[in-house]
Amino acid sequence: MKFSKPLTPCCSPLLAGKLTPEEAVQLAALFRVLNEPARLQMLSLIAAQSNQEVCACELVESLGLSQPTISHHLKVMYEAGLLEKERRGTWIYYRIVQARLAALKDVFS
Amino acid sequence: MKFSKPLTPCCSPLLAGKLTPEEAVQLAALFRVLNEPARLQMLSLIAAQSNQEVCACELVESLGLSQPTISHHLKVMYEAGLLEKERRGTWIYYRIVQARLAALKDVFS
């Protein structure tokens, strides 16, 4: 099994010294990804799965959103480095990038 | 010295179970506050002060933004519970609400 993930800049600590303008822009972009309630629900649903992964098909049923909407949110979170993905036949499966969430946690340390 | 802060809902853990729609909306609203680079720079500047506080006047000089813009960002972060404030004479001084940042950190645990 080989999940793929993009390399995107992440996450300068907020309280460990003055952020540069570039660091602030990168970090703000990551928070922008998280300011959609549906995306937060998707992350919590993925984390709640016994195998820690979902395909888009499972989220459509759980969240009552359309397939294109779900796919769009998954794509945005994948491109932000919050999710990794693997294609298996027809479906793409997504997992949370735990290291990315740990880095986000450290932003507030 | 008595800093005041508003009581606003905060911060359901993202990975500890399925978020309810209401929890997702509250958490997304908090991330919306953080998706402005200037606000992140302001938080890091406040944290970098030796006395951990600033007045708006000090931020105007450091960030090169107008006084009304700075005041708007401070008000938004105060109302989101990220900052507490105290009036002293002409100026209002702001501090980071450490408990709030700790709660945000726990969102990613």
Backbone of each chain as ProteinMPNN parsed JSONL, in Angstrom:
{"seq_chain_A": "MKFSKPLTPCCSPLLAGKLTPEEAVQLAALFRVLNEPARLQMLSLIAAQSNQEVCACELVESLGLSQPTISHHLKVMYEAGLLEKERRGTWIYYRIVQARLAALKDVFS", "coords_chain_A": {"N_chain_A": [[0.849, -1.205, 0.0], [0.631, 2.162, -0.929], [0.49, 5.306, -0.139], [0.086, 8.543, -1.542], [1.353, 11.878, -1.212], [1.32, 15.462, -1.437], [4.058, 17.833, -1.442], [4.015, 20.473, 0.569], [4.473, 23.735, 1.991], [4.712, 23.987, 5.524], [4.531, 24.519, 8.876], [4.8, 27.202, 10.578], [5.733, 27.871, 13.946], [3.573, 29.726, 16.045], [4.137, 31.185, 18.284], [6.795, 31.324, 18.815], [8.514, 33.324, 18.148], [8.864, 36.217, 15.988], [6.741, 35.923, 13.229], [7.635, 35.764, 9.8], [6.447, 37.738, 6.995], [6.029, 35.934, 4.852], [5.876, 33.42, 6.114], [3.587, 33.857, 7.61], [1.659, 34.109, 5.613], [1.677, 31.525, 4.48], [0.84, 29.964, 6.655], [-1.655, 31.074, 7.212], [-2.977, 30.309, 4.901], [-3.261, 27.602, 5.321], [-4.982, 27.548, 7.511], [-7.152, 28.588, 6.222], [-7.986, 26.474, 4.69], [-9.049, 24.918, 6.673], [-11.281, 26.27, 7.473], [-13.814, 25.48, 6.736], [-16.748, 23.993, 7.714], [-17.601, 21.448, 6.731], [-15.253, 20.231, 5.906], [-13.888, 19.864, 8.292], [-15.621, 18.098, 9.534], [-15.278, 15.955, 7.81], [-12.573, 15.272, 8.277], [-12.786, 14.443, 10.955], [-14.455, 12.276, 10.659], [-12.89, 10.548, 9.086], [-10.828, 10.036, 10.892], [-12.261, 8.638, 12.747], [-12.773, 6.189, 11.63], [-12.283, 2.657, 11.73], [-10.159, 1.634, 10.281], [-8.886, 3.946, 9.667], [-9.19, 5.211, 7.216], [-10.921, 6.448, 4.292], [-13.072, 6.166, 1.406], [-14.263, 8.456, -1.099], [-16.872, 7.764, -1.633], [-17.929, 6.741, 0.764], [-18.085, 8.993, 2.341], [-19.993, 10.586, 1.128], [-22.406, 9.376, 1.794], [-22.339, 9.598, 4.613], [-22.232, 12.375, 5.15], [-24.141, 13.636, 3.655], [-23.656, 15.269, 1.476], [-23.051, 16.298, -1.943], [-21.418, 14.166, -4.364], [-19.537, 15.615, -6.092], [-19.02, 17.846, -4.436], [-17.91, 16.708, -2.107], [-15.648, 15.548, -3.302], [-14.284, 17.822, -4.133], [-13.658, 19.061, -1.649], [-11.997, 17.062, -0.572], [-9.895, 17.116, -2.391], [-8.872, 19.716, -1.971], [-7.949, 19.449, 0.654], [-6.106, 17.443, 0.322], [-4.236, 18.729, -1.35], [-3.333, 20.612, 0.41], [-1.809, 19.135, 2.016], [-2.922, 17.81, 4.13], [-4.22, 15.43, 3.805], [-3.468, 12.151, 2.55], [-3.438, 10.02, -0.349], [-4.633, 7.105, -2.121], [-5.077, 5.276, -5.043], [-7.359, 2.679, -5.692], [-8.441, 0.55, -7.878], [-11.547, 1.615, -8.957], [-11.892, 3.558, -7.046], [-10.643, 6.246, -4.957], [-8.788, 6.255, -2.065], [-8.533, 7.882, 1.09], [-6.372, 9.101, 3.658], [-5.582, 10.622, 6.814], [-2.8, 12.798, 7.13], [-0.785, 12.248, 9.569], [1.531, 13.449, 10.536], [1.312, 15.988, 9.619], [-0.851, 17.032, 11.032], [0.273, 16.903, 13.542], [2.239, 18.827, 13.242], [0.644, 21.06, 12.943], [-0.45, 21.152, 15.461], [1.815, 21.867, 16.89], [2.062, 24.475, 16.108], [0.679, 25.957, 17.938], [2.068, 25.745, 20.253]], "CA_chain_A": [[0.0, 0.0, 0.0], [1.506, 3.342, -1.048], [-0.269, 6.55, -0.221], [0.873, 9.669, -2.04], [0.994, 13.179, -0.678], [2.104, 16.536, -2.027], [4.946, 18.552, -0.53], [3.608, 21.865, 0.671], [5.101, 24.289, 3.189], [3.918, 23.903, 6.765], [3.677, 25.234, 9.764], [5.669, 27.936, 11.497], [5.137, 28.088, 15.272], [2.993, 31.063, 16.155], [4.533, 31.892, 19.503], [8.225, 31.09, 19.063], [9.282, 34.411, 17.546], [8.03, 36.931, 15.021], [6.542, 35.313, 11.909], [7.88, 36.605, 8.629], [5.227, 37.842, 6.178], [5.846, 34.711, 4.057], [5.398, 32.369, 7.017], [2.202, 34.177, 7.985], [0.803, 33.809, 4.453], [1.582, 30.061, 4.371], [0.056, 29.446, 7.769], [-3.038, 31.528, 7.013], [-3.56, 29.49, 3.837], [-3.625, 26.315, 5.917], [-6.201, 27.777, 8.31], [-8.256, 28.803, 5.282], [-8.462, 25.129, 4.325], [-9.788, 24.363, 7.818], [-12.43, 27.085, 7.894], [-15.06, 24.922, 6.187], [-17.249, 22.951, 8.626], [-17.672, 20.123, 6.105], [-13.905, 19.63, 5.882], [-13.594, 19.418, 9.658], [-16.395, 16.872, 9.754], [-14.639, 14.882, 7.043], [-11.37, 14.835, 9.004], [-13.164, 13.69, 12.159], [-14.999, 10.989, 10.19], [-11.77, 9.684, 8.676], [-10.128, 9.616, 12.11], [-13.124, 7.733, 13.515], [-12.835, 4.88, 10.971], [-11.408, 1.683, 12.389], [-8.918, 1.497, 9.495], [-8.325, 5.304, 9.499], [-9.234, 5.686, 5.838], [-12.235, 6.423, 3.64], [-13.175, 6.611, 0.017], [-15.247, 9.523, -1.23], [-18.214, 7.165, -1.632], [-18.398, 6.595, 2.141], [-18.368, 10.318, 2.908], [-21.243, 11.08, 0.542], [-23.5, 8.851, 2.597], [-22.277, 10.09, 5.993], [-22.375, 13.826, 5.311], [-25.28, 14.147, 2.903], [-23.233, 16.244, 0.475], [-22.94, 15.67, -3.257], [-20.11, 13.61, -4.723], [-18.567, 16.651, -6.522], [-18.642, 18.689, -3.293], [-16.988, 15.895, -1.311], [-14.389, 15.409, -4.048], [-13.602, 19.114, -4.091], [-13.071, 19.245, -0.311], [-10.884, 16.109, -0.431], [-8.789, 17.622, -3.226], [-8.277, 20.881, -1.296], [-7.204, 18.987, 1.839], [-4.939, 16.711, -0.192], [-3.246, 19.698, -1.844], [-2.783, 21.312, 1.582], [-0.955, 18.206, 2.748], [-3.625, 17.248, 5.3], [-4.622, 14.07, 3.455], [-2.745, 11.414, 1.518], [-4.431, 9.249, -1.093], [-4.197, 5.937, -2.885], [-6.117, 4.758, -5.933], [-7.537, 1.22, -5.754], [-9.515, 0.313, -8.829], [-12.358, 2.785, -9.301], [-11.981, 4.52, -5.962], [-9.458, 6.787, -4.305], [-8.905, 6.214, -0.606], [-7.828, 8.992, 1.753], [-5.982, 9.017, 5.061], [-5.017, 11.842, 7.4], [-1.339, 12.837, 7.294], [-0.665, 12.507, 11.009], [2.655, 14.364, 10.793], [0.839, 17.343, 9.334], [-1.663, 17.464, 12.174], [1.194, 17.132, 14.654], [2.884, 20.116, 12.983], [-0.356, 22.091, 13.25], [-0.513, 21.219, 16.923], [2.993, 22.598, 17.362], [1.875, 25.898, 15.829], [0.103, 26.607, 19.122], [2.87, 25.429, 21.444]], "C_chain_A": [[0.877, 1.245, 0.0], [0.639, 4.575, -1.218], [0.637, 7.663, -0.727], [0.403, 10.953, -1.383], [1.872, 14.242, -1.298], [3.017, 17.157, -0.984], [4.554, 20.025, -0.536], [4.202, 22.43, 1.963], [4.165, 24.253, 4.395], [4.836, 24.048, 7.94], [4.574, 25.941, 10.755], [5.004, 28.115, 12.85], [4.74, 29.551, 15.455], [3.645, 31.868, 17.27], [6.029, 31.799, 19.788], [9.098, 32.191, 18.488], [8.424, 35.059, 16.473], [7.959, 36.165, 13.705], [6.991, 36.285, 10.838], [6.57, 36.731, 7.86], [4.966, 36.557, 5.379], [5.325, 33.568, 4.921], [3.94, 32.596, 7.389], [1.235, 33.834, 6.847], [0.597, 32.295, 4.316], [0.672, 29.472, 5.447], [-1.421, 29.837, 7.626], [-3.73, 30.678, 5.944], [-4.011, 28.135, 4.38], [-4.886, 26.46, 6.776], [-7.411, 28.023, 7.405], [-8.842, 27.461, 4.85], [-9.367, 24.565, 5.426], [-11.009, 25.192, 8.186], [-13.744, 26.696, 7.226], [-15.56, 23.826, 7.128], [-17.254, 21.559, 8.01], [-16.31, 19.444, 6.104], [-13.523, 19.116, 7.267], [-14.37, 18.145, 9.973], [-15.78, 15.69, 9.012], [-13.4, 14.359, 7.759], [-11.753, 14.002, 10.223], [-13.759, 12.332, 11.782], [-13.893, 10.025, 9.77], [-11.062, 9.142, 9.915], [-10.937, 8.582, 12.891], [-13.258, 6.346, 12.871], [-11.869, 3.905, 11.642], [-10.092, 1.511, 11.615], [-8.318, 2.858, 9.107], [-8.315, 5.782, 8.05], [-10.659, 5.639, 5.316], [-12.057, 6.595, 2.143], [-14.292, 7.652, -0.04], [-16.672, 8.975, -1.108], [-18.789, 7.067, -0.22], [-18.782, 7.943, 2.752], [-19.672, 10.897, 2.377], [-22.412, 10.648, 1.412], [-23.521, 9.475, 3.994], [-22.635, 11.557, 6.117], [-23.558, 14.407, 4.545], [-24.906, 15.269, 1.951], [-23.081, 15.524, -0.853], [-21.522, 15.135, -3.469], [-19.13, 14.69, -5.201], [-18.107, 17.542, -5.363], [-17.631, 17.966, -2.409], [-15.622, 15.815, -2.007], [-13.584, 16.706, -4.027], [-12.918, 19.314, -2.733], [-11.868, 18.308, -0.107], [-9.655, 16.6, -1.193], [-8.084, 18.787, -2.533], [-7.434, 20.417, -0.109], [-5.978, 18.158, 1.434], [-3.846, 17.698, -0.619], [-2.621, 20.504, -0.706], [-1.922, 20.389, 2.429], [-1.611, 17.589, 3.971], [-4.047, 15.808, 5.065], [-3.622, 13.469, 2.479], [-3.755, 10.484, 0.851], [-3.795, 8.081, -1.812], [-5.351, 5.478, -3.766], [-6.135, 3.236, -5.849], [-8.721, 0.947, -6.66], [-10.232, 1.615, -9.122], [-12.187, 3.914, -8.285], [-10.62, 5.021, -5.489], [-9.721, 6.788, -2.798], [-8.019, 7.288, 0.023], [-7.539, 8.653, 3.211], [-5.505, 10.385, 5.531], [-3.494, 11.722, 7.458], [-1.058, 13.238, 8.743], [0.456, 13.502, 11.316], [2.241, 15.82, 10.574], [-0.01, 17.873, 10.49], [-0.77, 17.72, 13.389], [1.902, 18.482, 14.481], [1.922, 21.271, 13.277], [-0.513, 22.276, 14.754], [0.644, 22.07, 17.468], [2.916, 24.093, 17.067], [1.445, 26.643, 17.09], [0.899, 26.334, 20.398], [3.704, 26.642, 21.856]], "O_chain_A": [[1.771, 1.374, 0.837], [0.122, 4.848, -2.301], [1.817, 7.719, -0.379], [-0.769, 11.109, -1.043], [3.023, 13.981, -1.649], [2.781, 17.024, 0.217], [4.742, 20.728, -1.529], [4.41, 21.69, 2.924], [2.96, 24.471, 4.265], [5.979, 23.609, 7.819], [5.062, 25.312, 11.693], [3.828, 28.474, 12.911], [5.465, 30.471, 15.075], [3.697, 33.097, 17.206], [6.479, 32.154, 20.877], [10.308, 32.008, 18.353], [7.384, 34.522, 16.091], [8.987, 35.801, 13.134], [6.758, 37.489, 10.946], [5.669, 35.914, 8.05], [3.817, 36.137, 5.241], [4.431, 32.831, 4.505], [3.155, 31.652, 7.473], [0.135, 33.334, 7.083], [-0.518, 31.836, 4.067], [-0.153, 28.599, 5.178], [-2.316, 29.032, 7.886], [-4.914, 30.365, 6.061], [-5.025, 27.591, 3.944], [-5.753, 25.586, 6.761], [-8.545, 27.711, 7.768], [-10.053, 27.335, 4.667], [-10.32, 23.836, 5.152], [-11.714, 24.844, 9.133], [-14.677, 27.498, 7.163], [-14.869, 22.826, 7.322], [-16.943, 20.584, 8.694], [-16.215, 18.229, 6.28], [-12.907, 18.058, 7.395], [-13.843, 17.227, 10.601], [-15.762, 14.567, 9.516], [-13.193, 13.149, 7.842], [-11.129, 12.978, 10.5], [-13.584, 11.353, 12.507], [-13.955, 8.831, 10.064], [-10.736, 7.958, 9.991], [-10.374, 7.754, 13.607], [-13.795, 5.429, 13.491], [-10.778, 4.287, 12.067], [-9.042, 1.272, 12.212], [-7.37, 2.926, 8.325], [-7.527, 6.656, 7.69], [-11.498, 4.894, 5.823], [-11.036, 7.098, 1.672], [-15.145, 7.723, 0.844], [-17.558, 9.628, -0.557], [-19.984, 7.281, -0.018], [-19.692, 8.023, 3.577], [-20.374, 11.614, 3.09], [-23.294, 11.445, 1.729], [-24.583, 9.837, 4.501], [-23.277, 11.954, 7.09], [-23.933, 15.558, 4.77], [-25.734, 16.127, 1.645], [-22.993, 14.297, -0.898], [-20.565, 15.589, -2.841], [-17.982, 14.689, -4.757], [-16.946, 17.947, -5.312], [-16.619, 18.542, -2.011], [-14.579, 15.993, -1.376], [-12.358, 16.687, -3.916], [-11.748, 19.69, -2.671], [-10.85, 18.71, 0.459], [-8.528, 16.51, -0.706], [-6.855, 18.848, -2.506], [-6.336, 20.927, 0.113], [-4.952, 18.171, 2.115], [-2.675, 17.518, -0.287], [-1.511, 21.018, -0.841], [-1.367, 20.809, 3.444], [-0.946, 16.921, 4.764], [-4.214, 15.045, 6.017], [-3.006, 14.179, 1.684], [-4.806, 10.194, 1.421], [-2.593, 8.063, -2.077], [-6.474, 5.311, -3.289], [-5.095, 2.581, -5.922], [-9.873, 1.096, -6.251], [-9.605, 2.607, -9.493], [-12.323, 5.088, -8.628], [-9.602, 4.337, -5.601], [-10.756, 7.269, -2.335], [-6.915, 7.563, -0.445], [-8.338, 8.014, 3.896], [-5.072, 11.208, 4.724], [-2.964, 10.663, 7.797], [-1.092, 14.418, 9.091], [0.344, 14.302, 12.246], [2.733, 16.74, 11.227], [0.111, 19.037, 10.872], [-1.021, 18.638, 14.17], [2.136, 19.194, 15.458], [2.324, 22.316, 13.787], [-0.684, 23.389, 15.251], [0.467, 22.879, 18.379], [3.615, 24.89, 17.694], [1.796, 27.805, 17.289], [0.448, 26.659, 21.496], [4.446, 26.577, 22.836]]}, "seq_chain_B": "MKFSKPLTPCCSPLLAGKLTPEEAVQLAALFRVLNEPARLQMLSLIAAQSNQEVCACELVESLGLSQPTISHHLKVMYEAGLLEKERRGTWIYYRIVQARLAALKDVFS", "coords_chain_B": {"N_chain_B": [[-4.44, 44.771, 37.92], [-6.691, 43.992, 35.386], [-7.656, 42.027, 32.99], [-10.076, 41.737, 30.416], [-12.211, 39.308, 28.888], [-14.198, 37.804, 26.292], [-16.803, 35.31, 26.461], [-16.741, 32.649, 24.482], [-17.68, 29.872, 22.411], [-15.482, 27.094, 22.28], [-13.372, 24.504, 21.658], [-13.665, 21.918, 19.874], [-12.143, 18.711, 19.93], [-10.571, 17.433, 17.019], [-10.042, 14.851, 16.294], [-11.087, 13.044, 18.019], [-13.446, 11.699, 17.784], [-16.606, 11.73, 16.02], [-17.307, 14.947, 14.852], [-20.057, 17.021, 15.699], [-22.422, 18.742, 13.541], [-22.759, 21.334, 14.612], [-20.509, 21.677, 16.276], [-18.546, 21.584, 14.331], [-19.091, 23.896, 12.883], [-18.553, 25.899, 14.786], [-15.82, 25.483, 15.261], [-14.756, 25.862, 12.71], [-15.292, 28.559, 12.429], [-13.471, 29.669, 14.164], [-11.06, 28.995, 12.928], [-11.397, 30.561, 10.716], [-10.947, 33.079, 11.714], [-8.241, 32.924, 12.036], [-7.266, 32.871, 9.489], [-6.092, 35.09, 8.325], [-3.164, 36.579, 7.338], [-2.104, 38.907, 8.594], [-3.228, 38.856, 11.139], [-2.062, 36.611, 12.269], [0.579, 37.423, 12.303], [0.311, 39.485, 14.141], [-0.361, 38.07, 16.482], [2.017, 36.629, 16.85], [3.766, 38.723, 17.258], [2.79, 39.832, 19.641], [3.262, 37.72, 21.388], [6.005, 37.78, 21.331], [6.744, 39.983, 22.774], [8.396, 41.273, 25.67], [6.832, 41.703, 27.913], [4.591, 40.429, 27.152], [2.376, 41.76, 26.117], [0.587, 44.186, 24.119], [-0.184, 47.509, 22.911], [-2.5, 48.861, 20.514], [-1.196, 50.914, 19.207], [1.52, 50.201, 19.132], [1.529, 48.092, 17.36], [0.826, 49.217, 14.934], [3.128, 50.552, 14.086], [4.943, 48.378, 13.892], [3.821, 46.645, 11.959], [3.103, 48.118, 9.777], [0.513, 48.666, 9.011], [-2.712, 50.357, 8.804], [-4.117, 52.24, 11.553], [-6.999, 51.843, 11.88], [-7.275, 49.357, 10.576], [-5.624, 47.644, 12.092], [-6.994, 47.867, 14.54], [-9.437, 46.708, 13.861], [-8.663, 44.019, 13.329], [-7.718, 43.307, 15.886], [-10.079, 43.507, 17.362], [-11.645, 41.483, 16.193], [-10.143, 39.236, 16.921], [-10.262, 39.452, 19.673], [-13.024, 39.103, 20.086], [-13.235, 36.492, 19.294], [-12.127, 35.23, 21.37], [-9.411, 34.903, 21.478], [-7.772, 36.924, 22.299], [-7.322, 38.94, 25.23], [-8.25, 42.004, 26.877], [-7.35, 45.254, 28.21], [-8.222, 48.442, 29.312], [-6.158, 51.284, 29.611], [-6.037, 54.414, 30.481], [-5.762, 56.297, 27.6], [-5.273, 54.195, 25.9], [-5.855, 50.797, 24.767], [-4.788, 47.746, 25.946], [-3.572, 44.587, 24.855], [-3.511, 41.069, 25.378], [-2.509, 37.682, 24.73], [-4.823, 35.003, 25.083], [-3.86, 32.464, 26.795], [-4.974, 30.008, 27.506], [-6.81, 29.603, 25.554], [-5.283, 29.222, 23.255], [-4.036, 26.901, 24.053], [-6.225, 25.219, 24.035], [-6.788, 25.206, 21.333], [-4.532, 23.92, 20.43], [-5.05, 21.401, 21.449], [-7.061, 20.61, 19.769], [-5.855, 19.326, 17.684], [-4.844, 17.041, 18.736]], "CA_chain_B": [[-4.614, 44.654, 36.458], [-7.801, 43.072, 35.14], [-7.961, 41.901, 31.574], [-11.403, 41.159, 30.165], [-12.33, 38.492, 27.678], [-15.554, 37.328, 26.063], [-16.989, 33.862, 26.538], [-17.189, 32.132, 23.194], [-17.454, 28.429, 22.407], [-14.178, 26.643, 21.752], [-12.664, 24.005, 20.528], [-13.849, 20.46, 19.919], [-11.037, 17.961, 19.31], [-10.882, 17.033, 15.652], [-9.762, 13.447, 16.02], [-11.511, 12.232, 19.162], [-14.806, 11.241, 17.556], [-17.234, 12.521, 14.961], [-17.806, 16.274, 15.198], [-21.424, 17.349, 15.304], [-22.425, 19.911, 12.649], [-22.592, 22.578, 15.395], [-19.1, 21.759, 16.679], [-17.759, 21.876, 13.12], [-19.309, 25.306, 12.542], [-17.823, 26.711, 15.777], [-14.383, 25.328, 15.055], [-14.433, 26.505, 11.429], [-15.311, 30.018, 12.649], [-12.21, 30.022, 14.817], [-10.016, 28.944, 11.901], [-11.607, 31.711, 9.823], [-10.265, 34.21, 12.362], [-6.787, 32.734, 11.885], [-6.81, 32.777, 8.099], [-5.553, 36.382, 7.881], [-1.748, 36.663, 7.702], [-1.809, 40.013, 9.529], [-3.604, 38.458, 12.506], [-1.037, 35.68, 12.752], [1.756, 38.242, 12.64], [0.018, 40.206, 15.381], [-0.242, 37.123, 17.607], [3.427, 36.306, 17.089], [4.391, 39.932, 17.819], [2.387, 39.96, 21.057], [3.975, 36.675, 22.135], [7.431, 38.093, 21.363], [6.992, 41.099, 23.7], [8.917, 40.805, 26.962], [5.736, 41.702, 28.897], [3.487, 39.63, 26.58], [1.203, 42.57, 25.786], [0.809, 45.345, 23.245], [-1.329, 48.345, 22.567], [-2.641, 48.964, 19.061], [-0.199, 51.878, 18.718], [2.786, 49.518, 18.871], [1.379, 47.216, 16.192], [0.797, 50.05, 13.729], [4.519, 50.779, 13.677], [5.614, 47.119, 13.549], [3.249, 45.925, 10.82], [2.885, 49.013, 8.641], [-0.908, 48.718, 8.64], [-3.357, 51.528, 9.381], [-4.731, 52.081, 12.879], [-8.314, 51.174, 11.811], [-7.101, 47.942, 10.193], [-5.113, 46.967, 13.289], [-8.074, 47.814, 15.537], [-10.411, 45.716, 13.401], [-8.128, 42.667, 13.561], [-7.689, 43.072, 17.333], [-11.466, 43.308, 17.801], [-12.07, 40.149, 15.746], [-9.466, 38.208, 17.736], [-10.833, 39.558, 21.02], [-14.369, 38.489, 20.088], [-13.065, 35.041, 19.135], [-11.573, 34.691, 22.611], [-7.964, 34.683, 21.36], [-7.1, 38.009, 23.012], [-8.021, 39.664, 26.29], [-7.86, 43.414, 26.768], [-7.5, 46.119, 29.37], [-8.04, 49.86, 28.988], [-5.361, 52.103, 30.528], [-6.036, 55.771, 29.936], [-6.204, 56.42, 26.2], [-4.984, 53.011, 25.105], [-6.286, 49.465, 25.181], [-3.688, 46.774, 25.847], [-4.034, 43.233, 24.515], [-2.691, 39.893, 25.672], [-3.019, 36.406, 24.22], [-5.462, 34.113, 26.059], [-3.055, 31.24, 26.651], [-5.834, 28.83, 27.626], [-7.469, 29.427, 24.261], [-4.306, 28.61, 22.342], [-3.853, 25.517, 24.497], [-7.4, 24.477, 23.561], [-6.598, 25.028, 19.889], [-3.526, 22.876, 20.298], [-5.698, 20.12, 21.725], [-7.898, 20.244, 18.614], [-5.082, 18.468, 16.78], [-4.254, 15.925, 19.479]], "C_chain_B": [[-5.699, 43.616, 36.163], [-8.113, 43.058, 33.652], [-9.34, 41.281, 31.407], [-11.382, 40.336, 28.894], [-13.76, 37.989, 27.537], [-15.624, 35.813, 26.221], [-17.553, 33.373, 25.212], [-16.879, 30.646, 23.149], [-16.124, 28.064, 21.744], [-13.908, 25.25, 22.249], [-12.787, 22.49, 20.615], [-12.665, 19.746, 19.277], [-11.473, 17.355, 17.975], [-10.856, 15.517, 15.489], [-10.27, 12.509, 17.112], [-12.923, 11.671, 18.996], [-15.447, 12.147, 16.525], [-17.712, 13.863, 15.511], [-19.281, 16.37, 14.849], [-21.364, 18.525, 14.324], [-22.189, 21.215, 13.413], [-21.131, 22.761, 15.825], [-18.229, 22.146, 15.482], [-17.887, 23.35, 12.74], [-18.531, 26.216, 13.493], [-16.32, 26.67, 15.527], [-13.948, 26.014, 13.749], [-14.39, 28.028, 11.598], [-14.013, 30.481, 13.293], [-11.051, 29.983, 13.807], [-10.162, 30.106, 10.913], [-10.905, 32.946, 10.403], [-8.759, 34.142, 12.113], [-6.339, 32.722, 10.432], [-6.401, 34.117, 7.486], [-4.081, 36.47, 8.298], [-1.45, 37.757, 8.728], [-2.147, 39.625, 10.967], [-2.575, 37.495, 13.092], [0.231, 36.443, 13.12], [1.539, 39.007, 13.948], [0.16, 39.283, 16.596], [1.228, 36.828, 17.902], [4.167, 37.518, 17.664], [4.041, 40.107, 19.295], [3.171, 38.955, 21.9], [5.462, 37.008, 22.289], [7.769, 39.265, 22.289], [7.479, 40.558, 25.044], [7.8, 40.766, 28.009], [4.461, 41.043, 28.351], [2.226, 40.445, 26.285], [1.583, 43.687, 24.845], [-0.408, 46.256, 23.288], [-1.335, 48.474, 21.043], [-1.559, 49.865, 18.469], [1.115, 51.192, 18.35], [2.703, 48.652, 17.616], [1.361, 48.006, 14.89], [2.215, 50.224, 13.196], [5.175, 49.476, 13.177], [5.118, 46.526, 12.235], [3.017, 46.812, 9.598], [1.458, 48.978, 8.122], [-1.539, 49.939, 9.305], [-3.936, 51.207, 10.755], [-6.121, 51.417, 12.796], [-8.205, 49.694, 11.449], [-6.628, 47.125, 11.388], [-6.248, 46.802, 14.312], [-9.132, 46.787, 15.155], [-9.917, 44.299, 13.697], [-8.104, 42.335, 15.063], [-9.09, 42.767, 17.853], [-11.953, 41.905, 17.423], [-11.426, 39.064, 16.618], [-9.929, 38.258, 19.188], [-12.184, 38.833, 21.081], [-14.311, 36.973, 19.898], [-12.429, 34.406, 20.37], [-10.069, 34.441, 22.559], [-7.157, 35.738, 22.114], [-7.977, 38.476, 24.17], [-7.506, 41.09, 26.28], [-8.075, 44.147, 28.075], [-7.29, 47.56, 28.917], [-7.185, 50.515, 30.066], [-5.255, 53.498, 29.939], [-6.556, 55.745, 28.511], [-6.161, 55.076, 25.477], [-5.602, 51.739, 25.671], [-5.107, 48.516, 24.94], [-4.253, 45.363, 25.662], [-3.001, 42.194, 24.907], [-3.313, 38.672, 25.001], [-3.674, 35.631, 25.357], [-4.801, 32.735, 25.911], [-3.924, 29.981, 26.691], [-6.528, 28.525, 26.295], [-6.516, 28.778, 23.25], [-4.049, 27.16, 22.742], [-5.023, 24.651, 24.022], [-7.302, 24.22, 22.056], [-5.565, 23.943, 19.605], [-4.174, 21.497, 20.475], [-6.635, 19.669, 20.599], [-7.184, 19.219, 17.742], [-4.454, 17.268, 17.483], [-4.988, 14.631, 19.159]], "O_chain_B": [[-5.623, 42.485, 36.643], [-8.755, 43.969, 33.128], [-9.726, 40.398, 32.173], [-10.641, 40.623, 27.954], [-14.452, 37.773, 28.532], [-14.608, 35.124, 26.124], [-18.701, 33.654, 24.87], [-15.921, 30.196, 23.777], [-15.718, 28.679, 20.757], [-14.319, 24.964, 23.374], [-12.058, 21.858, 21.378], [-12.228, 20.132, 18.193], [-12.583, 16.842, 17.832], [-11.563, 14.965, 14.646], [-9.928, 11.326, 17.133], [-13.526, 11.216, 19.967], [-14.908, 13.202, 16.191], [-18.432, 13.913, 16.508], [-19.71, 15.856, 13.816], [-20.358, 19.233, 14.279], [-21.495, 22.103, 12.919], [-20.587, 23.863, 15.747], [-17.293, 22.936, 15.611], [-16.913, 23.977, 12.326], [-17.92, 27.192, 13.059], [-15.64, 27.695, 15.576], [-12.902, 26.662, 13.697], [-13.559, 28.703, 10.991], [-13.518, 31.568, 12.993], [-10.17, 30.842, 13.836], [-9.176, 30.576, 10.346], [-10.341, 33.753, 9.664], [-8.09, 35.169, 11.994], [-5.147, 32.577, 10.162], [-6.368, 34.258, 6.263], [-3.781, 36.439, 9.491], [-0.635, 37.557, 9.629], [-1.445, 40.013, 11.902], [-2.258, 37.564, 14.28], [0.877, 36.144, 14.125], [2.458, 39.158, 14.753], [0.734, 39.672, 17.613], [1.637, 36.783, 19.063], [5.089, 37.359, 18.464], [4.891, 40.484, 20.1], [3.677, 39.282, 22.973], [6.105, 36.581, 23.249], [8.942, 39.519, 22.563], [7.024, 39.508, 25.498], [7.806, 39.906, 28.89], [3.404, 41.083, 28.981], [1.131, 39.887, 26.21], [2.744, 44.091, 24.773], [-1.508, 45.839, 23.65], [-0.328, 48.235, 20.375], [-1.065, 49.616, 17.369], [1.753, 51.561, 17.364], [3.689, 48.497, 16.896], [1.829, 47.521, 13.86], [2.466, 50.061, 12.001], [5.873, 49.477, 12.164], [5.907, 45.965, 11.475], [2.764, 46.306, 8.504], [1.213, 49.227, 6.942], [-0.981, 50.494, 10.252], [-4.208, 50.049, 11.074], [-6.396, 50.506, 13.576], [-8.963, 48.871, 11.963], [-7.16, 46.051, 11.667], [-6.432, 45.723, 14.875], [-9.66, 46.081, 16.014], [-10.654, 43.479, 14.245], [-8.432, 41.217, 15.46], [-9.27, 41.876, 18.685], [-12.592, 41.224, 18.225], [-12.082, 38.096, 17.003], [-9.985, 37.228, 19.859], [-12.449, 38.058, 22.0], [-15.231, 36.258, 20.294], [-12.216, 33.194, 20.413], [-9.506, 33.841, 23.475], [-6.02, 35.497, 22.518], [-9.205, 38.417, 24.103], [-6.437, 41.359, 25.732], [-8.862, 43.733, 28.926], [-6.316, 47.871, 28.231], [-7.427, 50.344, 31.261], [-4.48, 53.737, 29.012], [-7.645, 55.24, 28.242], [-6.932, 54.848, 24.545], [-5.839, 51.617, 26.873], [-4.515, 48.499, 23.861], [-5.278, 45.005, 26.243], [-1.794, 42.404, 24.787], [-4.516, 38.647, 24.739], [-3.149, 35.6, 26.47], [-5.143, 31.955, 25.022], [-3.645, 29.006, 25.994], [-6.795, 27.372, 25.956], [-6.91, 27.894, 22.489], [-3.868, 26.295, 21.886], [-4.835, 23.492, 23.652], [-7.684, 23.155, 21.57], [-5.705, 23.156, 18.669], [-3.875, 20.557, 19.739], [-6.96, 18.487, 20.492], [-7.817, 18.354, 17.137], [-3.632, 16.561, 16.9], [-4.639, 13.576, 19.688]]}, "name": "protein", "num_of_chains": 2, "seq": "MKFSKPLTPCCSPLLAGKLTPEEAVQLAALFRVLNEPARLQMLSLIAAQSNQEVCACELVESLGLSQPTISHHLKVMYEAGLLEKERRGTWIYYRIVQARLAALKDVFSMKFSKPLTPCCSPLLAGKLTPEEAVQLAALFRVLNEPARLQMLSLIAAQSNQEVCACELVESLGLSQPTISHHLKVMYEAGLLEKERRGTWIYYRIVQARLAALKDVFS"}
